[in-house]
Amino acid sequence: MDFKAAVKLAKEIKQVKGVLSIFYPGAAASKTLKNIDLVVVYSNKIESSLKNVDSLTTGKLQLKQISLDELENDPELKAAMSGEGVLLHGKAVDVTAEGVKLKSRMILTYDTTQMNQNERNKLNRALYGGISTYKKDGERIVKEYPGLVERVQAQKLGKGVLMVDRFNSSMIIQTLKSFKAKYREIPVWTY
């Protein structure tokens, strides 16, 4: 479906009584929302509103019209709408699982195999911190420096894999960019 056509249609649909949101699903929703071009979310589905929206589409696009209650009881649809996509009208719907609000997170995978050892060590210290030891007045002093992972409360999932709140992901991404490390971003929702 043409995105411009979706935007144009959304401008007309948003005038219909009871329409809360209009969502253009992205690639992440393609398996769940087969052949659906737009999702229209209503506070309460009223037959006259459904007919008005159907008359506006006139077969151009495939719509899925749902109420908030239907959305709450359809975990696959909630998951599809929480991924990629564009909100064309209204407010985003809070996505919950079993009454628990989900958190928008980012999984960052990075590869340092192309970096020289010196740069790899610097990146590792920037991300995970380090320890400095020195003598002062004949006493050995050990000082720990926290890394960015600790400061932004990221989780290390494995070698070269971090999970961080989406708000804080940009700080880690900038660090990876500054060291010219190859990285990949994977948006996820977690409890």
Sequence and secondary structure as in RCSB ss.txt:
>XXXX:A:sequence
MDFKAAVKLAKEIKQVKGVLSIFYPGAAASKTLKNIDLVVVYSNKIESSLKNVDSLTTGKLQLKQISLDELENDP
ELKAAMSGEGVLLHGKAVDVTAEGVKLKSRMILTYDTTQMNQNERNKLNRALYGGISTYKKDGERIVKEYPGLVE
RVQAQKLGKGVLMVDRFNSSMIIQTLKSFKAKYREIPVWTY
>XXXX:A:secstr
  HHHHHHHHHHHTTSTTEEEEEEE GGGTTTSTT  EEEEESS  HHHHHHHHHHHTTSS EEEEEHHHHHT H
HHHHHHHSSEEEEES     EETTEE EEEEEEEEE TTS HHHHHHHHHHHH EEEEEEETTEEEEEEE  HHH
HTT EEEETTEEEEEHHHHHHHHHHHHHTT EEEEEEEEE 
